[in-house]
Amino acid sequence: MTPEAALSRLLAAIAAAGRHPRVERVALDEAHGRVLVHPVRADRDQPPVDRARMDGYALRAVDARPGAVLPVHGTCPAGVPAPPAPPPGGCIRIATGAALPTAIDCVIPHERTDRGDPVTLQAGVPSGAGARWHAVHRAGSDARRGDIVLAAGVTMGPVELAAAAAVGATTLDVAARPRVTLLSSGDEIVPPDASPRLHEIRETNRRMLASIAGGAGAHVTAQSHVHDDLDAARSSVQAALADTDVLVTIGGISAGDRDHFPAAFVAAEIRTIGRRIAIRPGGPTMLGITADGIPVIAAPGNPVSALMAATLFLVPVIQALCGAAPRVPWRTCVLAAPDDGDPASDDAAQPARVMPGADGADGPAVRRAVRPARFDAGGRLHLVPWNHSGDLLHLVGTDGAVEVPAARWREGDPVRFLPWPPGALAARGPGPRDPGPGGGVHPVT
């Protein structure tokens, strides 16, 4: 099954279960990164009055023409009520943002005058009909009272926070952060502060996926390690499902005798949505859902595979549970140097043996391979040397994954690129970032 088909089926199952974001009200200063549940409307016209867009002279448009000499009748600073209008043929000095007097419909900036008193308008100033509303920010031109200025589903960033403040929205109804539970497995795993024996490795994946989940807007409420024991796997899964919005397991899903999560999922009546995903690394990922709509993402234990599973599935699921549009931001970028590998190697795209049946696959799919890559200062991609899905350390300094074509690629070739999600790795370099909707990012449908 392709990653796109698997994700679409999981999102459809979540929607069919009727799971909606829980709503909580937060103060404006606490709303950064949160997703609006209810729209924010303008509490008055924006701007509420006609106001000057520049420092200069406010006058009637009929009096504006090059060479005109106008007496100055006072000054209008910002932050005070508009003064009476000057007599016809006159003007007032005005500051940026100041309210225009009634009947005044033109502002000539200082730079187009001699700044005298009386003031002489210089060549190049507008005249006639072209002068009307020159350098004036019209009342209600940004929004009318009651207009939606922030729609439901918007993620609150710096501009959105400022817009909410502009219309007096000091508290906001936002989606509660989905609760994520992480369960890792494997008797070879020891804590990071341990001194591992030769056959043991330190635990890394839970920290990586917890960071990704937090960066996507979730709250990791519980995480633990499960030993390779069937009863332990069953009880851990059952306990996790009692108090979570998303369950993520790491490792323990292959065909080995000590991989117990699949049996634990059957015991918990988790319905399989997708498995044997046609991508490498990350292919063993399994997706499922409980009867009451809790999504389950079972990621492989190798770190690069776990990272791919989180990028392709965990992040968009969290986005959906936050009320935002889920996205997997593949885009086209340019390769900086040719590949030095063998297209016939296991990095190359090759047919996947996808079994129809319980995973919902309709037949074989092409297994797409990816490799970690980084941007250079010019925004071109470089492949990095790595030792396949168990190689965590060569991920450091990378920006995302490049899809490997079936044939050898050359310098300058366009390639499909998937950035790591926020929280996966530290941001580095000036390479291209997510351009947003319409900029090569494909929403999940």
C-alpha positions as CSV (number, residue, x, y, z in Angstrom):
1,M,0.0,0.0,0.0
2,T,1.3,3.5,-0.8
3,P,1.9,5.9,2.1
4,E,-0.7,8.2,0.6
5,A,-3.4,5.5,0.4
6,A,-2.6,4.3,3.9
7,L,-2.8,7.8,5.4
8,S,-6.0,8.7,3.5
9,R,-7.7,5.5,4.9
10,L,-6.6,6.2,8.4
11,L,-7.8,9.8,8.3
12,A,-11.1,8.6,6.8
13,A,-11.5,6.1,9.6
14,I,-10.8,8.8,12.2
15,A,-13.4,11.0,10.6
16,A,-16.0,8.2,10.3
17,A,-15.6,7.5,14.0
18,G,-16.7,11.0,14.7
19,R,-13.7,12.1,16.6
20,H,-13.5,15.9,16.9
21,P,-11.0,18.2,18.5
22,R,-11.7,18.9,22.2
23,V,-12.1,22.6,22.7
24,E,-10.4,24.8,25.3
25,R,-10.2,28.5,25.8
26,V,-6.8,30.1,26.2
27,A,-5.5,33.6,26.6
28,L,-4.2,35.3,23.5
29,D,-0.6,35.2,24.8
30,E,-0.8,31.4,25.2
31,A,-2.3,30.7,21.7
32,H,0.9,30.5,19.6
33,G,0.9,27.3,17.5
34,R,-2.7,26.4,18.5
35,V,-5.5,25.8,16.0
36,L,-8.7,27.9,16.1
37,V,-11.9,26.0,16.6
38,H,-14.2,29.0,16.3
39,P,-13.6,31.9,13.9
40,V,-12.6,35.4,15.1
41,R,-14.6,38.3,13.8
42,A,-13.9,42.0,13.6
43,D,-15.4,43.9,16.5
44,R,-15.5,47.1,14.5
45,D,-14.6,48.4,11.1
46,Q,-10.9,48.2,10.3
47,P,-9.6,50.8,10.2
48,P,-12.5,52.6,12.1
49,V,-11.8,55.9,10.4
50,D,-10.1,57.3,7.3
51,R,-6.4,57.7,8.3
52,A,-3.2,58.9,6.8
53,R,-0.8,56.3,5.4
54,M,2.1,58.7,5.5
55,D,3.4,61.8,7.2
56,G,2.5,64.8,5.2
57,Y,-0.3,67.2,4.5
58,A,-4.0,66.5,4.6
59,L,-6.1,68.5,2.1
60,R,-9.0,68.3,-0.3
61,A,-8.2,66.4,-3.5
62,V,-9.6,69.3,-5.6
63,D,-6.8,71.5,-4.2
64,A,-4.0,69.1,-5.1
65,R,-1.9,70.0,-8.1
66,P,1.8,70.5,-8.8
67,G,2.9,74.1,-7.8
68,A,-0.1,74.7,-5.6
69,V,0.6,76.8,-2.5
70,L,-1.6,76.1,0.5
71,P,-1.6,77.7,4.0
72,V,-1.1,75.2,6.9
73,H,-3.9,75.3,9.6
74,G,-2.4,73.3,12.4
75,T,-1.1,69.8,13.0
76,C,-2.9,66.4,13.5
77,P,-0.9,63.8,15.4
78,A,-1.8,60.2,15.7
79,G,-3.8,59.1,18.7
80,V,-6.1,62.1,19.0
81,P,-9.6,62.7,17.6
82,A,-9.6,64.2,14.1
83,P,-9.5,68.1,14.2
84,P,-12.0,70.3,12.2
85,A,-11.3,70.4,8.5
86,P,-9.2,73.3,7.3
87,P,-11.0,75.8,5.0
88,P,-11.1,75.1,1.3
89,G,-7.7,75.8,-0.3
90,G,-5.9,75.0,3.0
91,C,-4.3,71.9,4.6
92,I,-3.1,70.5,7.9
93,R,0.1,68.7,8.8
94,I,-0.7,65.1,9.6
95,A,1.1,62.1,11.0
96,T,1.0,58.5,9.8
97,G,-2.0,56.8,11.3
98,A,-3.8,60.0,12.3
99,A,-7.5,60.3,11.7
100,L,-8.5,62.5,8.7
101,P,-10.9,65.4,9.3
102,T,-14.3,65.2,7.7
103,A,-14.3,66.3,4.0
104,I,-10.5,65.7,3.7
105,D,-9.8,63.0,1.1
106,C,-6.1,63.4,0.2
107,V,-2.7,63.2,1.8
108,I,0.5,64.5,0.1
109,P,3.6,63.1,1.7
110,H,6.3,65.5,3.0
111,E,8.7,64.3,0.3
112,R,6.6,65.9,-2.4
113,T,6.5,69.3,-0.8
114,D,8.9,72.0,0.3
115,R,7.7,71.5,3.9
116,G,7.1,75.3,4.2
117,D,4.2,77.3,5.6
118,P,2.5,77.9,3.4
119,V,3.5,74.7,1.8
120,T,4.2,74.3,-1.9
121,L,3.3,71.1,-3.6
122,Q,6.1,69.9,-6.0
123,A,6.1,68.3,-9.4
124,G,4.8,64.7,-9.5
125,V,1.9,65.1,-7.0
126,P,-1.4,63.7,-8.1
127,S,-4.1,66.0,-9.2
128,G,-7.8,65.9,-10.1
129,A,-9.5,62.5,-9.8
130,G,-6.1,60.8,-9.2
131,A,-5.6,62.7,-6.0
132,R,-8.7,61.5,-4.3
133,W,-7.9,59.1,-1.4
134,H,-4.2,59.3,-2.3
135,A,-2.1,58.0,0.7
136,V,-5.4,57.4,2.7
137,H,-6.2,54.2,4.5
138,R,-9.9,54.1,4.0
139,A,-12.3,53.2,6.9
140,G,-13.5,49.6,6.7
141,S,-11.2,48.7,3.8
142,D,-9.5,45.9,5.8
143,A,-12.6,44.5,7.4
144,R,-16.2,45.5,8.3
145,R,-17.6,44.8,11.7
146,G,-18.6,41.2,12.0
147,D,-16.3,40.0,9.1
148,I,-14.3,36.8,9.8
149,V,-10.7,37.8,10.1
150,L,-9.4,34.4,11.3
151,A,-11.3,31.3,10.1
152,A,-11.7,28.1,12.1
153,G,-8.8,25.8,11.4
154,V,-6.2,28.6,11.2
155,T,-3.0,27.9,13.1
156,M,-2.0,30.8,15.3
157,G,1.3,32.3,14.3
158,P,2.8,35.8,14.8
159,V,0.6,37.5,12.2
160,E,-2.5,35.7,13.4
161,L,-1.9,36.6,17.0
162,A,-1.5,40.3,16.0
163,A,-4.8,40.1,13.9
164,A,-6.6,38.7,17.0
165,A,-5.3,41.5,19.1
166,A,-6.4,44.0,16.5
167,V,-10.0,43.0,16.9
168,G,-9.9,42.6,20.7
169,A,-9.9,38.8,20.8
170,T,-8.0,38.4,24.1
171,T,-9.2,34.8,24.6
172,L,-9.5,32.2,21.9
173,D,-11.3,28.8,21.5
174,V,-8.6,26.4,20.3
175,A,-8.3,22.7,19.8
176,A,-6.9,21.0,22.9
177,R,-3.6,19.4,22.2
178,P,-4.1,15.7,21.3
179,R,-2.8,13.3,24.0
180,V,-0.1,11.0,22.6
181,T,1.1,7.8,24.3
182,L,4.5,6.3,23.2
183,L,5.4,2.7,23.8
184,S,8.8,1.5,22.8
185,S,9.9,-2.2,22.9
186,G,12.9,-4.4,22.8
187,D,15.0,-6.2,25.4
188,E,18.1,-4.8,23.8
189,I,17.1,-1.3,24.7
190,V,18.5,0.4,27.8
191,P,18.1,4.0,29.1
192,P,20.5,6.7,27.8
193,D,22.3,7.0,31.2
194,A,23.1,3.2,31.2
195,S,26.4,1.7,30.3
196,P,25.2,-0.7,27.6
197,R,26.8,-4.1,27.0
198,L,27.9,-5.0,23.5
199,H,24.5,-6.5,22.6
200,E,22.5,-3.5,23.9
201,I,21.7,0.0,22.6
202,R,20.5,3.1,24.3
203,E,16.9,4.2,23.8
204,T,16.5,7.1,21.3
205,N,13.3,6.7,19.4
206,R,10.9,7.7,22.1
207,R,12.7,11.0,22.5
208,M,12.8,11.7,18.8
209,L,9.1,10.9,18.3
210,A,8.1,12.8,21.5
211,S,9.8,15.9,20.1
212,I,8.1,15.5,16.7
213,A,4.7,15.0,18.4
214,G,5.2,18.2,20.5
215,G,6.3,20.2,17.4
216,A,3.2,19.1,15.6
217,G,0.9,20.4,18.4
218,A,0.3,17.3,20.5
219,H,1.1,16.7,24.2
220,V,2.9,13.5,25.1
221,T,1.1,12.5,28.2
222,A,2.6,9.0,28.7
223,Q,5.6,7.0,27.5
224,S,7.1,3.8,28.6
225,H,9.3,0.9,27.5
226,V,7.8,-2.6,27.1
227,H,9.9,-5.7,27.4
228,D,9.6,-8.5,24.8
229,D,6.7,-10.3,26.6
230,L,3.3,-10.9,25.2
231,D,1.4,-10.2,28.5
232,A,3.4,-7.0,29.0
233,A,2.6,-5.9,25.4
234,R,-1.1,-6.6,25.9
235,S,-1.5,-4.9,29.2
236,S,0.6,-1.8,28.1
237,V,-1.6,-1.4,25.0
238,Q,-4.8,-1.8,26.9
239,A,-3.7,0.7,29.6
240,A,-2.5,3.2,27.0
241,L,-5.8,3.2,25.1
242,A,-7.8,4.0,28.2
243,D,-6.4,7.6,28.3
244,T,-5.0,8.8,25.0
245,D,-6.0,10.3,21.7
246,V,-3.2,8.7,19.7
247,L,-1.2,5.5,20.5
248,V,2.3,5.2,18.9
249,T,4.3,2.0,19.4
250,I,7.9,1.7,18.3
251,G,9.4,-1.7,17.3
252,G,8.0,-5.1,18.0
253,I,5.9,-5.3,14.8
254,S,7.9,-7.5,12.5
255,A,7.5,-11.3,12.0
256,G,9.8,-12.3,14.8
257,D,8.8,-14.6,17.7
258,R,9.4,-11.8,20.1
259,D,7.4,-9.1,18.2
260,H,4.3,-9.0,20.3
261,F,2.5,-5.7,19.4
262,P,0.5,-7.3,16.6
263,A,-1.0,-9.8,18.9
264,A,-1.6,-7.1,21.5
265,F,-3.5,-5.1,18.9
266,V,-5.7,-8.0,18.1
267,A,-6.5,-8.5,21.8
268,A,-7.4,-4.8,22.0
269,E,-9.6,-5.1,18.9
270,I,-7.6,-2.6,16.9
271,R,-8.7,-2.7,13.3
272,T,-5.8,-2.7,10.8
273,I,-6.0,0.1,8.3
274,G,-2.7,-0.4,6.5
275,R,0.5,-2.3,6.7
276,R,3.5,-3.2,4.6
277,I,3.8,0.4,3.4
278,A,5.5,0.7,0.0
279,I,8.4,2.9,1.2
280,R,11.9,2.2,2.4
281,P,12.9,2.9,5.1
282,G,9.6,2.7,7.1
283,G,7.9,-0.2,5.2
284,P,6.9,-2.3,8.2
285,T,4.8,0.5,9.7
286,M,1.3,-0.6,10.6
287,L,-1.7,1.7,11.0
288,G,-4.9,0.9,12.9
289,I,-7.8,2.3,14.7
290,T,-9.9,1.3,17.7
291,A,-13.7,0.9,17.7
292,D,-14.0,4.4,19.3
293,G,-11.7,6.0,16.8
294,I,-8.3,6.2,18.5
295,P,-5.6,6.0,15.8
296,V,-2.7,3.6,16.3
297,I,0.6,4.1,14.5
298,A,3.0,1.2,14.9
299,A,6.4,2.4,13.8
300,P,9.4,0.2,13.1
301,G,12.3,0.1,15.6
302,N,15.1,1.3,13.4
303,P,15.5,5.1,14.0
304,V,15.3,6.2,10.3
305,S,12.3,4.0,9.8
306,A,10.7,5.5,12.9
307,L,11.4,9.0,11.7
308,M,9.8,8.2,8.3
309,A,6.7,6.8,10.0
310,A,6.4,9.9,12.2
311,T,6.8,12.2,9.2
312,L,4.4,10.4,6.9
313,F,1.7,9.4,9.5
314,L,2.0,10.8,13.0
315,V,2.3,14.5,12.1
316,P,-0.7,14.6,9.7
317,V,-2.8,12.6,12.2
318,I,-2.0,15.1,14.9
319,Q,-2.8,17.9,12.5
320,A,-6.2,16.3,11.8
321,L,-7.0,15.9,15.5
322,C,-6.1,19.5,16.1
323,G,-8.7,20.6,13.4
324,A,-6.0,21.6,10.9
325,A,-5.7,20.4,7.4
326,P,-3.3,17.4,7.4
327,R,-0.4,17.7,5.0
328,V,2.6,15.7,3.9
329,P,4.8,18.4,2.3
330,W,6.6,16.6,-0.6
331,R,8.0,19.1,-3.0
332,T,10.4,19.2,-6.0
333,C,14.0,20.4,-5.4
334,V,17.2,20.2,-7.3
335,L,20.0,17.7,-6.7
336,A,23.4,19.3,-6.2
337,A,25.6,16.4,-7.1
338,P,25.2,13.0,-8.8
339,D,24.5,9.8,-6.9
340,D,27.5,7.6,-6.5
341,G,25.5,4.5,-5.6
342,D,24.2,1.6,-7.6
343,P,20.7,1.9,-9.0
344,A,20.3,-1.8,-8.6
345,S,21.0,-1.6,-4.8
346,D,18.4,-1.8,-2.2
347,D,18.1,2.0,-2.2
348,A,16.6,1.9,-5.6
349,A,12.8,1.8,-6.3
350,Q,11.7,-1.8,-6.7
351,P,8.4,-3.7,-6.7
352,A,7.0,-4.3,-3.2
353,R,5.4,-7.6,-2.4
354,V,2.2,-6.1,-0.9
355,M,-0.3,-8.8,0.2
356,P,-4.0,-8.0,-0.5
357,G,-6.4,-8.6,2.3
358,A,-6.4,-7.4,5.9
359,D,-4.3,-4.3,5.1
360,G,-6.7,-3.1,2.5
361,A,-4.2,-3.1,-0.3
362,D,-5.6,-3.7,-3.8
363,G,-2.4,-5.3,-5.1
364,P,1.3,-4.7,-5.6
365,A,2.6,-1.1,-5.3
366,V,6.0,0.3,-6.2
367,R,8.1,0.6,-3.2
368,R,9.7,4.0,-3.1
369,A,13.1,4.4,-1.5
370,V,14.3,7.5,0.2
371,R,17.7,8.8,1.4
372,P,18.5,11.5,3.9
373,A,19.7,14.8,2.4
374,R,20.7,18.3,3.3
375,F,20.5,21.7,1.7
376,D,23.5,23.8,0.8
377,A,23.5,27.6,1.0
378,G,22.1,27.8,-2.6
379,G,19.1,25.7,-1.8
380,R,20.4,22.6,-3.6
381,L,20.2,19.1,-2.1
382,H,23.2,16.9,-1.2
383,L,22.8,13.3,-0.4
384,V,24.6,12.2,2.8
385,P,26.4,9.0,3.4
386,W,24.5,6.6,5.6
387,N,24.2,3.0,6.6
388,H,20.5,2.5,6.1
389,S,17.7,2.6,8.5
390,G,19.6,1.8,11.7
391,D,22.0,4.7,11.2
392,L,20.8,7.5,13.5
393,L,24.0,9.5,13.7
394,H,24.2,10.3,10.0
395,L,20.8,12.0,10.2
396,V,22.4,14.9,12.2
397,G,22.6,17.9,9.9
398,T,20.1,16.7,7.4
399,D,16.9,18.5,6.4
400,G,14.8,15.7,5.1
401,A,14.5,12.8,2.7
402,V,15.0,12.5,-1.1
403,E,13.0,10.0,-3.1
404,V,15.4,7.8,-5.0
405,P,14.5,7.4,-8.7
406,A,14.6,4.0,-10.4
407,A,17.5,5.1,-12.6
408,R,20.8,6.8,-11.8
409,W,20.3,10.5,-11.2
410,R,22.6,13.3,-12.3
411,E,23.5,16.7,-11.0
412,G,20.7,19.3,-11.5
413,D,18.0,16.6,-11.7
414,P,14.7,17.5,-10.1
415,V,13.9,15.2,-7.1
416,R,11.1,14.8,-4.7
417,F,12.0,16.0,-1.2
418,L,10.2,15.6,2.1
419,P,11.4,17.8,5.0
420,W,11.6,16.4,8.4
421,P,8.8,17.7,10.7
422,P,9.4,20.4,13.3
423,G,11.0,18.9,16.3
424,A,12.8,16.1,14.4
425,L,16.1,17.9,13.9
426,A,17.5,21.3,14.6
427,A,16.8,23.7,11.7
428,R,19.9,24.4,9.7
429,G,21.0,26.3,6.7
430,P,19.1,28.7,4.4
431,G,17.6,26.0,2.2
432,P,14.0,26.2,0.9
433,R,11.3,25.8,3.6
434,D,7.7,24.7,3.3
435,P,6.1,27.2,0.9
436,G,2.6,26.6,2.3
437,P,-0.6,25.8,0.3
438,G,-0.2,26.4,-3.4
439,G,3.6,26.3,-3.2
440,G,4.3,22.7,-4.0
441,V,2.9,21.2,-0.7
442,H,0.1,18.7,-1.4
443,P,-2.7,18.5,1.2
444,V,-3.9,15.1,2.1
445,T,-7.4,14.3,0.7
